[in-house]
């Protein structure tokens, strides 16, 4: 692997190599990233879910000791290896939603998540089980979030080591999940736009969208690309939050050079020769690294009937075996969870909860 940095300081911009570098068409021709659940795994998971459901346990209180399903350790190891130490994503197929209640689906998904990492808050309400569903959000408003609309989401990263999705119900049309390798984007920026790439190696300002941790400003600054001590990079990008941060007079104005760099990277991410599209089936679980994969979603048309509308569960997971991160990730941006990893979005005085329905 070619180093991006020495001793944490950018010294030379060289192409990156490793399993984190991939192109969409190459992945679309492969199936090793799609992992069907085995019959014995489904039986063991279902047995554990029914046992936990019968206890009346609060989903937010479920920990890795509660699922007690040793037959799932191979699956968990495969997810961890692919997402945290490999290409950065994995799709698990076959959760038997048709015979489970919504609560039982949540127990299964949340329980599996705790075997990978600590669930962290995804919003100002302290939700550690999130809901990706159109509830009428206006993406132009700073306090509204794109995942609560039917709009296309631009390529971005979330505030955790892993973001996971469980598809309960797909849309009527559209709503494809799109992912792109951050390492590939870095390489392509270096190859095609070397004069613009340094703009993405400096801190850029982003809006907290009203979700402000104790003692923090309503905005923060973090680079798009940051070097890892052992080589390679981690990336974080939310362009909409960059634009919304411009509402604060104390935040520096985005320069034409930074705008041009973001335009160039967005165009690369949207190139079908670079990103990977996938359709979700009911019962699909997608796990994605926030550190070297950016994710997106196409706009979608939903069903008119409320009971058929597109609905995905979401997890943000803080993983002890995640990559080494720059100090700014936990000191300035997110804070640290109990396991020392990025803590997502924590607002003072808000308890952590796992609601079973979507809400503001």
Residue frames as qw, qx, qy, qz and C-alpha x, y, z in Angstrom:
[[0.000, 0.888, 0.459, 0.000, 0.00, 0.00, 0.00],
 [0.397, 0.420, -0.032, 0.815, 1.32, 3.45, -0.85],
 [0.284, -0.516, -0.513, 0.625, 1.34, 5.82, 2.09],
 [0.099, 0.866, 0.342, 0.352, -0.65, 9.04, 1.87],
 [0.209, -0.907, 0.168, -0.326, 1.24, 10.55, 4.77],
 [0.659, 0.117, -0.559, 0.489, 4.22, 10.25, 7.06],
 [0.266, -0.172, -0.565, 0.762, 3.83, 10.93, 10.81],
 [0.066, 0.697, 0.640, -0.318, 0.31, 12.20, 10.23],
 [0.082, 0.707, -0.090, -0.696, 1.36, 15.04, 7.89],
 [0.768, 0.595, 0.237, -0.017, 0.55, 15.06, 4.20],
 [0.372, -0.608, 0.464, 0.525, 3.94, 14.80, 2.50],
 [0.051, 0.226, -0.737, -0.635, 3.11, 13.33, -0.90],
 [0.724, 0.266, 0.242, -0.588, -0.01, 12.50, -2.82],
 [0.069, 0.284, -0.907, -0.304, 0.31, 8.99, -4.25],
 [0.699, -0.100, -0.446, -0.550, -2.31, 6.55, -5.49],
 [0.550, -0.325, 0.635, -0.434, -3.69, 4.18, -2.87],
 [0.557, 0.157, -0.765, -0.282, -3.84, 0.42, -3.28],
 [0.158, -0.061, 0.866, -0.470, -5.67, -2.31, -1.40],
 [0.026, 0.407, 0.906, 0.113, -9.08, -4.00, -1.20],
 [0.063, 0.673, 0.415, -0.609, -10.63, -0.60, -0.41],
 [0.165, 0.469, -0.393, -0.774, -9.95, 0.45, -4.03],
 [0.372, 0.274, 0.876, 0.140, -12.69, -0.90, -6.30],
 [0.224, 0.125, -0.334, -0.907, -14.93, 0.11, -9.20],
 [0.637, 0.134, 0.369, -0.663, -18.68, -0.46, -9.48],
 [0.785, 0.347, -0.327, -0.395, -18.85, -2.52, -12.69],
 [0.351, 0.350, -0.848, 0.185, -16.18, -4.86, -11.32],
 [0.243, -0.053, 0.768, -0.591, -18.23, -5.41, -8.15],
 [0.700, 0.229, 0.096, -0.670, -21.50, -5.76, -10.08],
 [0.701, 0.346, -0.579, -0.230, -19.95, -8.73, -11.90],
 [0.267, 0.197, -0.868, 0.368, -19.11, -10.44, -8.59],
 [0.653, -0.506, -0.374, -0.421, -21.32, -12.03, -5.95],
 [0.613, -0.044, -0.622, 0.485, -18.85, -12.50, -3.07],
 [0.015, -0.146, 0.338, -0.930, -20.23, -9.39, -1.36],
 [0.680, -0.222, -0.154, -0.682, -23.73, -10.91, -1.21],
 [0.074, 0.191, -0.926, 0.318, -24.08, -13.35, 1.71],
 [0.657, -0.326, -0.423, -0.532, -27.32, -15.39, 1.89],
 [0.493, -0.429, 0.581, -0.485, -28.25, -16.52, 5.39],
 [0.308, 0.124, -0.937, -0.106, -27.92, -20.27, 5.80],
 [0.641, -0.426, -0.491, -0.408, -30.94, -22.30, 7.02],
 [0.671, -0.322, -0.538, 0.395, -29.20, -23.19, 10.29],
 [0.228, 0.032, -0.207, 0.951, -28.35, -19.51, 10.89],
 [0.383, -0.359, -0.274, -0.806, -31.98, -18.50, 10.35],
 [0.715, -0.419, -0.552, -0.084, -33.14, -21.15, 12.82],
 [0.569, -0.224, -0.439, 0.658, -30.64, -20.03, 15.46],
 [0.033, 0.145, -0.027, 0.989, -31.43, -16.35, 14.93],
 [0.507, -0.407, -0.405, -0.643, -35.18, -16.98, 15.07],
 [0.692, -0.386, -0.582, 0.182, -34.86, -19.01, 18.26],
 [0.401, -0.142, -0.322, 0.846, -32.90, -16.20, 19.93],
 [0.151, -0.242, -0.170, -0.943, -35.34, -13.54, 18.71],
 [0.601, -0.457, -0.513, -0.410, -38.41, -15.37, 19.99],
 [0.640, -0.343, -0.527, 0.442, -36.73, -15.94, 23.35],
 [0.244, -0.055, -0.175, 0.952, -35.81, -12.27, 23.70],
 [0.295, -0.340, -0.345, -0.824, -39.21, -11.05, 22.50],
 [0.626, -0.472, -0.608, -0.124, -40.95, -13.18, 25.14],
 [0.502, -0.280, -0.456, 0.680, -38.98, -11.44, 27.91],
 [0.005, -0.936, -0.353, -0.021, -40.38, -8.03, 26.92],
 [0.591, -0.328, 0.055, 0.735, -36.86, -6.58, 26.78],
 [0.178, 0.908, 0.010, -0.380, -36.42, -2.96, 25.75],
 [0.823, 0.492, 0.072, 0.273, -34.71, -3.10, 22.37],
 [0.172, 0.879, -0.289, 0.337, -32.37, -0.25, 23.35],
 [0.566, -0.642, 0.481, -0.190, -31.17, -2.37, 26.28],
 [0.984, 0.152, 0.068, 0.061, -30.11, -5.35, 24.13],
 [0.154, -0.801, 0.553, 0.170, -26.38, -6.04, 24.31],
 [0.482, 0.457, -0.717, -0.213, -24.04, -8.54, 22.64],
 [0.093, -0.162, 0.932, -0.310, -24.58, -11.00, 25.50],
 [0.576, 0.197, 0.431, -0.666, -28.34, -11.15, 24.95],
 [0.690, 0.380, -0.373, -0.490, -28.54, -12.69, 21.47],
 [0.553, -0.338, 0.752, -0.122, -26.57, -15.78, 22.63],
 [0.869, 0.443, 0.134, -0.175, -26.32, -17.33, 19.16],
 [0.470, -0.554, 0.567, 0.388, -22.85, -18.85, 18.69],
 [0.647, 0.309, 0.631, 0.296, -23.84, -20.18, 15.27],
 [0.325, 0.921, 0.204, 0.072, -23.87, -16.58, 13.97],
 [0.449, -0.737, 0.260, 0.433, -20.25, -15.86, 14.85],
 [0.569, 0.062, 0.565, 0.594, -19.00, -16.93, 11.40],
 [0.233, 0.787, 0.463, 0.336, -21.45, -14.50, 9.76],
 [0.253, -0.956, -0.043, 0.140, -20.44, -11.67, 12.10],
 [0.585, -0.462, 0.403, 0.531, -16.78, -12.37, 11.40],
 [0.495, 0.371, 0.558, 0.553, -17.40, -12.20, 7.64],
 [0.055, 0.931, 0.309, 0.185, -19.18, -8.85, 7.96],
 [0.432, -0.842, 0.133, 0.294, -16.44, -7.43, 10.19],
 [0.629, -0.193, 0.480, 0.581, -13.65, -8.59, 7.85],
 [0.398, 0.542, 0.524, 0.523, -15.30, -7.15, 4.74],
 [0.047, -0.928, -0.293, -0.226, -16.54, -3.86, 6.20],
 [0.421, -0.889, 0.129, 0.122, -13.86, -2.87, 8.72],
 [0.511, -0.540, 0.553, 0.377, -10.80, -4.47, 7.13],
 [0.521, 0.175, 0.709, 0.442, -11.64, -5.05, 3.47],
 [0.198, 0.405, 0.520, 0.725, -13.61, -3.48, 0.64],
 [0.067, 0.003, 0.272, -0.960, -15.92, -1.65, 3.05],
 [0.637, 0.024, 0.027, -0.770, -19.35, -3.19, 2.45],
 [0.006, -0.007, -1.000, -0.019, -21.31, -6.45, 2.71],
 [0.604, -0.083, -0.152, -0.778, -24.92, -7.42, 1.90],
 [0.145, -0.012, 0.958, -0.248, -26.62, -10.12, 3.98],
 [0.503, -0.020, -0.413, -0.759, -29.76, -11.58, 2.40],
 [0.521, -0.146, -0.821, -0.183, -32.65, -13.60, 3.78],
 [0.135, 0.001, 0.642, -0.754, -34.04, -12.25, 7.07],
 [0.090, -0.378, -0.887, -0.250, -37.50, -13.94, 7.22],
 [0.151, -0.017, 0.182, -0.971, -39.57, -10.77, 7.63],
 [0.507, -0.191, -0.522, -0.659, -42.76, -12.43, 6.41],
 [0.680, -0.388, -0.621, -0.041, -43.18, -14.41, 9.62],
 [0.445, -0.218, -0.453, 0.741, -41.89, -11.86, 12.14],
 [0.080, -0.922, -0.367, 0.098, -43.50, -8.82, 13.74],
 [0.287, 0.854, -0.143, 0.410, -41.85, -5.41, 13.38],
 [0.494, -0.766, 0.364, -0.194, -40.59, -5.73, 16.96],
 [0.912, -0.156, 0.346, 0.158, -39.10, -9.15, 16.24],
 [0.680, 0.610, 0.055, 0.403, -37.37, -7.79, 13.13],
 [0.035, -0.897, 0.248, -0.364, -35.95, -4.98, 15.25],
 [0.743, -0.558, 0.366, -0.047, -34.70, -7.42, 17.91],
 [0.910, 0.159, 0.244, 0.295, -32.95, -9.54, 15.27],
 [0.502, 0.730, -0.001, 0.464, -31.35, -6.58, 13.51],
 [0.234, -0.870, 0.271, -0.338, -30.37, -4.66, 16.64],
 [0.850, -0.426, 0.311, 0.022, -29.05, -7.83, 18.27],
 [0.848, 0.308, 0.148, 0.405, -26.89, -8.65, 15.27],
 [0.243, 0.859, -0.095, 0.440, -25.65, -5.07, 15.25],
 [0.504, -0.794, 0.293, -0.175, -24.46, -5.30, 18.85],
 [0.924, -0.130, 0.256, 0.254, -22.24, -8.25, 17.85],
 [0.628, 0.537, 0.097, 0.555, -20.42, -5.85, 15.50],
 [0.271, 0.265, -0.221, 0.898, -20.27, -2.71, 17.63],
 [0.053, -0.440, -0.601, 0.665, -22.00, -0.33, 20.01],
 [0.145, 0.708, 0.563, 0.401, -25.16, 1.30, 18.56],
 [0.244, -0.263, -0.194, 0.913, -24.86, 5.09, 18.79],
 [0.251, 0.696, 0.440, -0.510, -27.33, 7.95, 18.45],
 [0.442, 0.323, 0.579, 0.604, -28.34, 8.96, 14.93],
 [0.005, -0.671, -0.318, -0.669, -30.12, 12.23, 15.68],
 [0.078, -0.416, 0.356, -0.833, -30.99, 14.81, 18.34],
 [0.764, -0.334, -0.049, -0.550, -33.72, 12.51, 19.70],
 [0.362, -0.489, 0.769, -0.194, -31.21, 9.86, 20.75],
 [0.925, 0.202, 0.058, -0.317, -32.49, 7.19, 18.37],
 [0.260, -0.508, 0.800, 0.188, -30.11, 4.21, 18.24],
 [0.427, 0.302, 0.822, 0.224, -32.55, 2.36, 16.00],
 [0.138, 0.404, -0.141, -0.893, -33.25, 4.68, 13.08],
 [0.555, 0.516, 0.645, -0.095, -35.91, 4.69, 10.39],
 [0.086, -0.222, 0.486, 0.841, -35.25, 5.58, 6.76],
 [0.179, 0.581, 0.793, 0.042, -38.70, 6.58, 5.58],
 [0.052, 0.360, 0.256, 0.896, -40.38, 9.48, 3.79],
 [0.196, -0.629, -0.665, 0.352, -42.20, 11.42, 6.49],
 [0.171, 0.907, 0.337, 0.184, -42.30, 14.68, 4.56],
 [0.511, -0.578, 0.052, 0.634, -38.94, 16.22, 5.43],
 [0.404, 0.914, 0.022, 0.033, -37.87, 19.32, 3.49],
 [0.846, -0.038, 0.001, 0.532, -34.20, 18.77, 2.63],
 [0.290, 0.673, 0.004, 0.681, -33.73, 22.54, 2.16],
 [0.474, -0.811, 0.041, -0.341, -34.31, 23.15, 5.89],
 [0.192, 0.611, -0.697, 0.323, -31.17, 22.89, 8.06],
 [0.451, -0.297, 0.691, -0.481, -32.88, 20.87, 10.80],
 [0.901, 0.201, 0.154, -0.352, -34.45, 18.32, 8.42],
 [0.402, -0.411, 0.780, 0.248, -32.65, 15.18, 7.26],
 [0.417, 0.354, -0.564, -0.619, -32.66, 13.79, 3.74],
 [0.127, 0.010, -0.991, -0.031, -33.37, 10.20, 4.80],
 [0.219, 0.424, 0.706, -0.523, -36.81, 11.38, 5.99],
 [0.451, 0.572, -0.084, -0.679, -37.78, 12.35, 2.42],
 [0.857, 0.317, 0.404, 0.049, -38.16, 10.66, -0.96],
 [0.302, 0.906, -0.249, -0.158, -35.48, 12.86, -2.53],
 [0.831, 0.347, -0.289, 0.326, -32.22, 11.70, -4.04],
 [0.578, -0.780, 0.141, 0.195, -29.43, 11.75, -1.47],
 [0.440, 0.786, -0.425, 0.090, -26.01, 12.89, -2.62],
 [0.814, 0.077, -0.487, 0.308, -22.95, 10.82, -1.74],
 [0.290, -0.753, 0.298, -0.510, -22.06, 11.21, 1.92],
 [0.498, 0.057, -0.796, 0.339, -20.78, 9.49, 5.07],
 [0.582, -0.701, -0.273, -0.309, -22.53, 9.13, 8.44],
 [0.130, -0.745, 0.464, -0.462, -21.17, 9.71, 11.96],
 [0.843, -0.343, 0.379, -0.165, -20.06, 6.21, 12.99],
 [0.292, -0.409, 0.805, 0.315, -17.73, 3.38, 12.00],
 [0.082, 0.178, 0.911, 0.363, -20.46, 1.36, 10.26],
 [0.518, 0.156, 0.110, -0.834, -23.88, 2.29, 8.91],
 [0.122, 0.090, 0.982, 0.111, -26.29, -0.61, 8.54],
 [0.529, 0.098, -0.095, -0.838, -29.68, -0.85, 6.83],
 [0.258, 0.159, 0.951, -0.053, -32.37, -3.53, 7.02],
 [0.310, -0.030, -0.432, -0.846, -34.98, -3.35, 4.25],
 [0.368, 0.233, 0.759, -0.484, -38.45, -3.95, 5.65],
 [0.535, 0.664, 0.514, -0.092, -40.33, -2.66, 2.59],
 [0.405, -0.027, 0.391, 0.826, -38.90, -1.40, -0.72],
 [0.251, 0.448, 0.046, -0.857, -40.34, 1.51, -2.68],
 [0.723, 0.534, 0.364, -0.243, -42.72, 1.25, -5.62],
 [0.732, 0.581, 0.051, 0.352, -39.97, 2.51, -7.94],
 [0.224, 0.787, -0.314, 0.482, -36.47, 3.94, -7.50],
 [0.632, -0.697, 0.251, -0.227, -34.65, 4.14, -4.20],
 [0.885, 0.236, -0.300, 0.266, -31.56, 2.26, -5.34],
 [0.598, -0.739, 0.171, 0.259, -28.69, 2.18, -2.87],
 [0.647, 0.683, -0.175, 0.291, -25.51, 3.57, -4.43],
 [0.663, -0.677, 0.166, 0.271, -22.05, 3.24, -2.90],
 [0.592, 0.734, -0.224, 0.248, -18.60, 4.39, -4.00],
 [0.812, -0.225, -0.199, 0.501, -15.09, 3.75, -2.70],
 [0.163, -0.974, 0.045, 0.153, -13.58, 6.84, -1.05],
 [0.567, -0.453, 0.498, 0.475, -10.13, 5.45, -1.88],
 [0.523, 0.396, 0.592, 0.468, -11.08, 5.17, -5.55],
 [0.109, 0.954, 0.260, 0.100, -12.38, 8.74, -5.49],
 [0.394, -0.806, 0.268, 0.350, -9.08, 9.90, -3.99],
 [0.590, -0.124, 0.602, 0.524, -7.13, 8.10, -6.72],
 [0.393, 0.628, 0.551, 0.384, -9.34, 9.49, -9.47],
 [0.079, -0.989, -0.088, 0.090, -9.12, 13.02, -8.06],
 [0.489, -0.615, 0.423, 0.451, -5.34, 12.63, -7.99],
 [0.536, 0.122, 0.662, 0.510, -5.32, 11.37, -11.60],
 [0.246, 0.662, 0.563, 0.430, -7.89, 13.73, -13.11],
 [0.116, -0.910, -0.133, -0.376, -7.92, 16.80, -10.82],
 [0.717, -0.117, -0.379, 0.574, -4.58, 16.95, -8.96],
 [0.151, 0.329, -0.124, 0.924, -4.78, 20.73, -8.54],
 [0.525, -0.487, -0.140, -0.684, -8.13, 20.47, -6.73],
 [0.772, -0.224, -0.589, 0.086, -7.41, 17.51, -4.47],
 [0.360, 0.073, -0.519, 0.772, -5.53, 19.55, -1.79],
 [0.366, -0.351, -0.005, -0.862, -8.78, 21.45, -1.10],
 [0.830, -0.297, -0.318, -0.349, -10.23, 18.20, 0.28],
 [0.722, -0.005, -0.528, 0.448, -7.25, 17.59, 2.57],
 [0.061, 0.225, -0.342, 0.911, -7.94, 20.73, 4.61],
 [0.083, 0.390, 0.777, -0.488, -10.71, 21.12, 7.22],
 [0.165, -0.338, -0.480, -0.792, -14.08, 22.05, 5.69],
 [0.247, -0.011, 0.508, -0.825, -16.92, 23.49, 7.76],
 [0.317, -0.292, -0.829, -0.358, -20.19, 21.59, 8.25],
 [0.471, -0.383, 0.071, -0.792, -23.48, 22.43, 9.94],
 [0.057, -0.038, 0.936, -0.344, -24.57, 20.28, 12.92],
 [0.352, -0.327, -0.640, -0.600, -28.19, 20.88, 11.79],
 [0.532, -0.551, 0.046, -0.641, -29.31, 21.82, 15.30],
 [0.939, -0.259, -0.226, 0.028, -27.89, 18.60, 16.81],
 [0.203, 0.763, -0.411, 0.456, -25.28, 20.21, 19.04],
 [0.749, -0.213, -0.540, 0.320, -23.28, 18.27, 21.68],
 [0.463, -0.854, -0.161, 0.173, -22.58, 19.88, 25.05],
 [0.433, -0.691, 0.232, 0.530, -19.98, 22.63, 24.81],
 [0.520, 0.119, 0.585, 0.610, -19.80, 22.51, 21.00],
 [0.176, 0.349, -0.181, -0.902, -20.42, 25.12, 18.32],
 [0.720, 0.412, 0.384, -0.406, -23.39, 24.62, 15.96],
 [0.722, 0.642, -0.251, -0.061, -20.81, 23.90, 13.26],
 [0.719, -0.484, 0.428, 0.253, -17.50, 22.03, 13.07],
 [0.446, 0.751, -0.425, -0.238, -14.59, 21.56, 10.66],
 [0.756, -0.228, 0.604, 0.105, -13.09, 18.26, 9.47],
 [0.093, 0.458, -0.657, -0.592, -11.16, 17.33, 6.28],
 [0.853, 0.245, -0.136, -0.440, -12.82, 15.24, 3.60],
 [0.894, 0.202, -0.362, 0.173, -9.69, 13.05, 3.35],
 [0.390, -0.802, 0.414, -0.185, -7.44, 12.40, 6.36],
 [0.505, 0.433, -0.743, 0.067, -4.33, 10.20, 6.51],
 [0.895, -0.420, -0.079, -0.128, -4.26, 7.08, 8.69],
 [0.376, -0.772, 0.510, 0.052, -1.13, 6.48, 10.78],
 [0.675, -0.177, 0.691, 0.187, -0.47, 3.11, 9.15],
 [0.093, -0.101, 0.678, 0.722, -1.08, 4.31, 5.60],
 [0.018, -0.525, -0.789, -0.319, -4.18, 4.89, 3.54],
 [0.117, -0.191, 0.074, -0.972, -6.93, 7.32, 4.47],
 [0.066, 0.535, 0.797, -0.274, -10.28, 7.81, 6.10],
 [0.001, -0.243, -0.362, -0.900, -12.88, 10.04, 4.52],
 [0.062, 0.585, 0.701, -0.402, -16.00, 11.91, 5.58],
 [0.024, 0.056, 0.397, 0.916, -18.17, 14.00, 3.29],
 [0.116, 0.670, 0.712, -0.173, -21.59, 15.66, 3.61],
 [0.254, 0.221, 0.263, 0.904, -21.79, 18.43, 1.04],
 [0.257, -0.724, -0.473, -0.431, -25.28, 19.53, 2.06],
 [0.588, -0.704, -0.261, 0.300, -23.97, 20.18, 5.58],
 [0.496, -0.100, 0.125, 0.853, -21.12, 22.22, 4.09],
 [0.017, 0.482, 0.398, 0.781, -23.59, 24.44, 2.27],
 [0.455, -0.750, -0.440, -0.192, -25.86, 24.78, 5.30],
 [0.624, -0.443, -0.219, 0.605, -22.91, 25.85, 7.48],
 [0.304, 0.284, 0.186, 0.890, -22.66, 28.99, 5.35],
 [0.292, -0.781, -0.418, -0.362, -25.65, 30.37, 7.29],
 [0.619, -0.677, -0.167, 0.362, -23.29, 31.09, 10.20],
 [0.254, 0.954, -0.117, 0.107, -21.44, 34.41, 9.73],
 [0.402, -0.751, 0.521, 0.058, -18.39, 33.18, 11.66],
 [0.832, 0.050, 0.513, 0.202, -17.87, 30.24, 9.28],
 [0.137, -0.458, 0.490, 0.729, -15.44, 31.03, 6.43],
 [0.680, 0.512, 0.000, -0.524, -17.02, 31.28, 2.98],
 [0.838, 0.105, 0.490, 0.214, -16.57, 28.35, 0.63],
 [0.082, -0.605, 0.432, 0.664, -13.95, 29.32, -1.93],
 [0.709, 0.507, -0.222, -0.437, -14.36, 28.79, -5.69],
 [0.298, 0.457, -0.838, -0.019, -11.55, 26.24, -5.46],
 [0.286, -0.042, 0.869, -0.400, -13.33, 24.20, -2.76],
 [0.677, 0.395, 0.270, -0.559, -16.60, 24.32, -4.69],
 [0.589, 0.553, -0.499, -0.313, -14.79, 23.15, -7.84],
 [0.065, 0.326, -0.931, 0.152, -13.16, 20.28, -5.89],
 [0.470, 0.152, 0.722, -0.484, -16.54, 19.14, -4.53],
 [0.681, 0.512, -0.044, -0.522, -18.11, 19.43, -7.99],
 [0.424, 0.509, -0.729, -0.173, -15.33, 17.29, -9.43],
 [0.089, -0.158, 0.945, -0.271, -15.61, 14.63, -6.74],
 [0.592, 0.289, 0.481, -0.579, -19.42, 14.55, -6.97],
 [0.657, 0.530, -0.301, -0.444, -19.16, 14.01, -10.74],
 [0.256, 0.388, -0.885, 0.009, -16.73, 11.15, -10.23],
 [0.307, 0.003, 0.835, -0.457, -18.97, 9.52, -7.60],
 [0.648, 0.416, 0.291, -0.568, -21.96, 9.72, -9.94],
 [0.385, 0.503, -0.656, -0.410, -20.05, 8.09, -12.81],
 [0.951, -0.036, 0.049, -0.303, -21.48, 4.58, -13.47],
 [0.749, 0.417, -0.463, 0.225, -17.90, 3.45, -14.20],
 [0.152, 0.437, -0.621, 0.633, -17.00, 4.16, -10.56],
 [0.458, -0.212, 0.520, -0.689, -19.99, 3.59, -8.25],
 [0.144, -0.107, -0.979, -0.095, -22.09, 0.48, -7.53],
 [0.555, -0.164, -0.013, -0.816, -25.89, 0.46, -7.51],
 [0.141, -0.074, -0.984, 0.080, -27.94, -2.19, -5.74],
 [0.556, -0.387, -0.303, -0.670, -31.63, -2.84, -5.22],
 [0.215, -0.216, 0.780, -0.546, -32.87, -3.84, -1.79],
 [0.544, -0.255, -0.723, -0.341, -35.13, -6.82, -1.33],
 [0.649, -0.602, 0.085, -0.457, -37.21, -7.26, 1.84],
 [0.934, -0.341, 0.071, 0.083, -34.95, -8.92, 4.38],
 [0.688, 0.461, -0.170, 0.534, -31.68, -7.53, 2.98],
 [0.494, -0.825, -0.012, 0.275, -29.17, -6.12, 5.47],
 [0.597, 0.649, -0.108, 0.460, -26.47, -3.82, 4.11],
 [0.601, -0.707, -0.007, 0.372, -23.40, -2.92, 6.18],
 [0.533, 0.723, 0.010, 0.439, -21.10, -0.11, 4.96],
 [0.584, -0.293, -0.182, 0.734, -17.92, 1.49, 6.31],
 [0.069, 0.971, 0.214, -0.082, -18.32, 5.22, 6.78],
 [0.409, -0.736, 0.312, 0.441, -14.54, 5.66, 6.59],
 [0.179, -0.355, 0.664, 0.633, -13.77, 4.41, 3.09],
 [0.119, 0.413, 0.807, 0.405, -17.17, 4.17, 1.39],
 [0.243, 0.165, 0.130, -0.947, -19.57, 7.00, 0.59],
 [0.174, 0.369, 0.911, 0.056, -23.22, 6.11, 0.11],
 [0.255, 0.121, -0.173, -0.943, -26.17, 7.60, -1.73],
 [0.366, 0.384, 0.830, -0.174, -29.72, 6.81, -2.78],
 [0.011, 0.235, 0.547, 0.803, -31.70, 7.56, -5.89],
 [0.439, -0.007, 0.182, -0.880, -35.04, 9.37, -5.58],
 [0.012, 0.150, 0.987, 0.060, -38.02, 7.07, -5.26],
 [0.516, -0.234, -0.272, -0.778, -41.75, 6.82, -5.86],
 [0.168, -0.081, 0.863, -0.469, -43.63, 5.36, -2.94],
 [0.156, -0.410, -0.872, -0.217, -46.86, 3.44, -2.65],
 [0.308, -0.504, -0.119, -0.798, -50.03, 5.36, -1.81],
 [0.786, -0.481, -0.347, -0.174, -51.05, 2.85, 0.85],
 [0.269, -0.810, 0.428, -0.298, -49.34, 3.65, 4.20],
 [0.853, -0.324, 0.404, -0.064, -48.79, -0.02, 5.02],
 [0.881, 0.346, 0.172, 0.271, -46.77, -0.53, 1.79],
 [0.176, 0.965, -0.173, 0.092, -44.51, 2.53, 2.02],
 [0.685, 0.420, -0.446, 0.396, -40.74, 2.18, 1.80],
 [0.571, -0.762, 0.190, -0.240, -39.21, 1.56, 5.23],
 [0.731, 0.291, -0.507, 0.351, -35.71, 0.63, 6.31],
 [0.673, -0.720, -0.042, 0.162, -34.26, 0.21, 9.81],
 [0.480, 0.713, -0.317, 0.401, -30.88, 1.88, 10.31],
 [0.771, -0.565, -0.073, 0.284, -27.99, 1.36, 12.73],
 [0.278, 0.823, -0.395, 0.299, -24.89, 3.44, 13.37],
 [0.930, -0.313, -0.129, 0.147, -22.25, 1.25, 15.01],
 [0.048, -0.863, 0.482, -0.144, -19.09, 2.23, 16.91],
 [0.981, 0.064, -0.178, 0.053, -16.62, -0.65, 16.50],
 [0.568, -0.743, 0.300, 0.190, -13.59, -1.20, 18.71],
 [0.674, -0.128, 0.532, 0.496, -11.64, -2.72, 15.80],
 [0.443, 0.870, 0.216, 0.026, -12.36, 0.17, 13.46],
 [0.663, 0.438, -0.077, 0.603, -9.47, 2.03, 11.80],
 [0.419, -0.399, -0.234, 0.782, -7.27, 4.50, 13.65],
 [0.160, 0.848, 0.431, 0.263, -8.91, 7.90, 13.30],
 [0.271, 0.449, -0.156, 0.837, -7.63, 11.47, 13.45],
 [0.178, -0.245, -0.628, 0.716, -8.10, 13.16, 16.80],
 [0.255, 0.034, -0.073, -0.964, -10.56, 15.62, 15.24],
 [0.460, -0.223, -0.745, -0.429, -13.10, 12.82, 14.76],
 [0.537, -0.512, -0.656, 0.139, -13.73, 12.37, 18.49],
 [0.343, -0.298, -0.311, 0.835, -12.36, 15.62, 19.93],
 [0.109, 0.209, -0.092, -0.968, -14.13, 18.15, 17.68],
 [0.382, -0.048, -0.608, -0.694, -16.69, 16.37, 15.56],
 [0.672, -0.272, -0.565, -0.393, -18.54, 13.59, 17.38],
 [0.529, -0.534, 0.493, -0.438, -17.16, 12.81, 20.80],
 [0.261, 0.270, -0.927, -0.010, -16.46, 9.24, 21.92],
 [0.804, -0.297, -0.327, -0.398, -18.80, 6.37, 22.78],
 [0.745, -0.583, 0.292, -0.140, -18.18, 4.14, 25.81],
 [0.928, 0.017, 0.232, 0.292, -15.86, 1.99, 23.70],
 [0.389, -0.563, 0.259, 0.682, -13.85, 5.05, 22.64],
 [0.350, 0.245, 0.651, 0.627, -15.09, 5.13, 19.06],
 [0.114, -0.142, -0.185, -0.966, -17.07, 7.95, 17.33],
 [0.126, 0.264, 0.784, -0.547, -20.30, 8.52, 19.25],
 [0.105, 0.587, 0.721, 0.354, -22.65, 9.65, 16.49],
 [0.099, -0.546, -0.107, -0.825, -24.95, 12.55, 17.41],
 [0.445, -0.439, -0.684, 0.376, -25.33, 13.08, 21.17],
 [0.124, -0.648, -0.082, -0.747, -27.33, 15.97, 22.60],
 [0.059, 0.178, -0.704, 0.684, -27.12, 16.72, 26.35],
 [0.424, 0.043, 0.531, -0.732, -29.94, 15.25, 28.45],
 [0.748, 0.230, -0.259, -0.566, -31.42, 13.11, 25.66],
 [0.670, -0.249, 0.691, -0.106, -31.72, 9.40, 26.55],
 [0.140, 0.276, -0.824, -0.475, -30.94, 6.69, 24.01],
 [0.683, 0.213, 0.482, -0.506, -34.05, 4.97, 22.63],
 [0.105, -0.088, 0.874, 0.467, -34.98, 2.43, 19.96],
 [0.550, 0.315, 0.267, -0.726, -38.42, 3.43, 18.62],
 [0.489, 0.165, 0.839, 0.173, -40.36, 1.03, 16.42],
 [0.410, 0.772, 0.468, 0.127, -41.84, 3.74, 14.19],
 [0.441, 0.296, 0.111, 0.840, -40.49, 6.72, 12.26],
 [0.186, -0.902, -0.367, 0.130, -40.85, 10.18, 13.82],
 [0.248, 0.858, -0.169, 0.417, -39.22, 13.56, 13.94]]
